[in-house]
Amino acid sequence: MHPPPSNNPKKTQDLFLVCGLQSLGQHCVAVLKEYDVKVNAIDDVQPEHWEVPEVPSLLEKLIIGDCRKPCVLEQAGIKQCRSILLVTRNERINIEAAFAARRLNPHVRLIVRSDKQNFNKLLSENLGNFLAFEPTHLSAHAFALASLGSEAIGYFTLEGQLLQVIKHQVQAKDSWCNGKPVHRLNLTTRRILSHTTVSSDPLKELFGWNPEAEVQVGDTLVYIDVAYELAFSEQYTNKSYRQRWQWQEFLQGITAKNFKQKILQFWQSYYRSQNQIRRIATIYGITVLILWFVGIILYRLYYPDITLQEAFYATAVLLLGGYGDLFGGVEFRSQSEPSDHIPWWLRFFSLGLTLIGQAFVGVLYALVTDALVTSRFQFFNSRPPIPQRNHVVIIGLNRLGQKVAALLQELNQPLVGIHTTALDPGTLPDIPLIIGNTNEALAKVNLSLAKSIILVGDDNMENLEIGLMAHAINPATSLIIRSQDRHFSDNIAPLFPYAQVLCGAALSAEVFACAAFGENVLSLFHLSEQIVMVTEYKIEEGDTLNGLLLSEIASGYSVVPILYHKYRRDNYSLMPWYDVKLYAGDRLIVLATSSSLQRIEWGEMLPRLWQVEIEKALTTNAIIYGAEEIVLITGCSLATARQWMNNLPGVLPIPLYKHQAQRLVRALTKIQVLANVIFIGQNSSST
């Protein structure tokens, strides 16, 4: 991983090589330079457009040529490089250049832009020190999460456990957090990432919150916890329950005063939700039932001697076209006079029943035909119907759009896709799809009731135009626009505050750059306009993390440890406590920003500005237990801790981080040791 920093005040700069200066390559150069390293680049032509204008001044050397040729790689300094980033848009060129680079420098780290997952796995096993990413996959998570419109700002899986990052504004009803100090919210299944009061700005550091601060209504909490089930998927798994509940609510809400209004509302709602044939069938069905009831009454009144059952069946025979059967010599068993003596108006009514019944049979045939045609169409095109409400509309099903759709499907989010040309039948077969002109398609996707709209087309201006049209139709929906140009994003984001404008290249470059330093980035999410990466470390001898407590790593580098796996142990700790010390062979997964990863790379920890003053121990046992707590939280030896506890009052001569110091005071207070924290200023030593 990372060696500790040299004692030489002049830091030696590593050399990195970027091959391919399109959008992703330029952003990679900019991110790498933030780590204070040297960067060379190779491109096959002189770039005409600099999406990141400062790139030419950031490069030590720009070589124009084919990055697959050994002479070009040698000219760019491949033998002195720590890592090479192969990020051209041609996957074959990237892999061939990786072979050439490995032959020239057996130790160089290869970071390749490629989507051939199986092939990449084989290359990693055979070449070693090889990582491959596909920018589409990396940025797709950001687009998918932005579209959910929930409190969740991140989802990822570790060791089979689904974890979620939640951004929550505290409400008065939140008994789990309201009125409690922040440190009490940390559990074995939850870690606080940020606590921001109503009057303060979002924190720039993950560990910048005050553990003793009391959570108030209106505060914003960001935390990570284990997601046993996705909150927004429950809406759809419990659909039948919701429908029963809605029927129950409808029936209970009917009173004598609003009966007519309720029935009218129900009819309007039902009528709008059906197609034309079903509307006609519904009207005919109601008419037939009314006439059937009227026929039973008339025959029963005119022939009081017949039974109710005979009146029922007689009317049914007429409705099914049996006029001739009823009036062609067929008489009721208890009929007192022949059917020829039936008055003309009753005969005319009976004829009307037959005609209406025949028409109803025709409507039934139409319904059956419609169902058969629909089922046959669905047999050849098995895509589901377009959702009615609370769905995501994806406009542009290119590679990025398809990846976003797949991620949303995994999260059980209803969605519909719009694309200008037909897709392969095997592409996303489980989502509804509209093919054709985008402007016309917007009228077919129930946009007025959609949750969010994602525009991931390849044309910036077209994405913006369609986005503005969609916003005009439904101003309440979330709008997520893809930009291929960072300047375009920076310019339009302030002008259209209701839209989230995401630049895929800028998102992916962070991961490529971090991977170049040896980090294994597992996932990422956005927090307060920063990219937070889920990063895995395997501790080696001489690493900047080796021998440190998790509490020191968390506060010193502003990261949040979320998984600890001790060397040669089968079990792992999710949301580990911070009194664990790292050793070679251990595995650690943290949440970290780019600046935090830079600190780890350089071994530059934040200064320790706090100490603990111990006044006295109230019992003899408190002295013994107090020494144990000091060892656990500070990492000092037991003999040293006992010496301090036997010479009270006094200030522990070891500088600590604020979270460490406050935790130690809380632990000492529980065992009847009086202590408090002291701020010692900027001049304390740091390691």
Secondary structure as GFF3:
##gff-version 3
##sequence-region A 1 687
A	DSSP	beta_strand	15	19	.	.	.	ID=ss1
A	DSSP	alpha_helix	23	33	.	.	.	ID=ss2
A	DSSP	beta_strand	38	43	.	.	.	ID=ss3
A	DSSP	alpha_helix	55	58	.	.	.	ID=ss4
A	DSSP	beta_strand	61	64	.	.	.	ID=ss5
A	DSSP	alpha_helix	70	75	.	.	.	ID=ss6
A	DSSP	three_ten_helix	78	80	.	.	.	ID=ss7
A	DSSP	beta_strand	81	86	.	.	.	ID=ss8
A	DSSP	alpha_helix	91	104	.	.	.	ID=ss9
A	DSSP	beta_strand	109	113	.	.	.	ID=ss10
A	DSSP	alpha_helix	117	127	.	.	.	ID=ss11
A	DSSP	beta_strand	130	133	.	.	.	ID=ss12
A	DSSP	alpha_helix	135	148	.	.	.	ID=ss13
A	DSSP	beta_strand	152	158	.	.	.	ID=ss14
A	DSSP	beta_strand	161	169	.	.	.	ID=ss15
A	DSSP	three_ten_helix	182	185	.	.	.	ID=ss16
A	DSSP	beta_strand	190	196	.	.	.	ID=ss17
A	DSSP	beta_strand	220	226	.	.	.	ID=ss18
A	DSSP	three_ten_helix	231	233	.	.	.	ID=ss19
A	DSSP	alpha_helix	234	237	.	.	.	ID=ss20
A	DSSP	alpha_helix	239	252	.	.	.	ID=ss21
A	DSSP	alpha_helix	259	272	.	.	.	ID=ss22
A	DSSP	alpha_helix	276	302	.	.	.	ID=ss23
A	DSSP	alpha_helix	308	319	.	.	.	ID=ss24
A	DSSP	alpha_helix	323	327	.	.	.	ID=ss25
A	DSSP	three_ten_helix	339	341	.	.	.	ID=ss26
A	DSSP	alpha_helix	344	380	.	.	.	ID=ss27
A	DSSP	beta_strand	392	395	.	.	.	ID=ss28
A	DSSP	alpha_helix	399	410	.	.	.	ID=ss29
A	DSSP	beta_strand	415	419	.	.	.	ID=ss30
A	DSSP	beta_strand	433	435	.	.	.	ID=ss31
A	DSSP	alpha_helix	438	441	.	.	.	ID=ss32
A	DSSP	three_ten_helix	442	444	.	.	.	ID=ss33
A	DSSP	three_ten_helix	447	449	.	.	.	ID=ss34
A	DSSP	beta_strand	452	455	.	.	.	ID=ss35
A	DSSP	alpha_helix	460	473	.	.	.	ID=ss36
A	DSSP	beta_strand	478	483	.	.	.	ID=ss37
A	DSSP	alpha_helix	486	492	.	.	.	ID=ss38
A	DSSP	beta_strand	499	503	.	.	.	ID=ss39
A	DSSP	alpha_helix	504	516	.	.	.	ID=ss40
A	DSSP	beta_strand	520	527	.	.	.	ID=ss41
A	DSSP	beta_strand	530	538	.	.	.	ID=ss42
A	DSSP	alpha_helix	550	557	.	.	.	ID=ss43
A	DSSP	beta_strand	560	565	.	.	.	ID=ss44
A	DSSP	beta_strand	573	574	.	.	.	ID=ss45
A	DSSP	beta_strand	587	593	.	.	.	ID=ss46
A	DSSP	alpha_helix	594	602	.	.	.	ID=ss47
A	DSSP	beta_strand	610	617	.	.	.	ID=ss48
A	DSSP	alpha_helix	620	634	.	.	.	ID=ss49
A	DSSP	alpha_helix	638	645	.	.	.	ID=ss50
A	DSSP	beta_strand	650	651	.	.	.	ID=ss51
A	DSSP	alpha_helix	658	670	.	.	.	ID=ss52
A	DSSP	beta_strand	673	679	.	.	.	ID=ss53
###
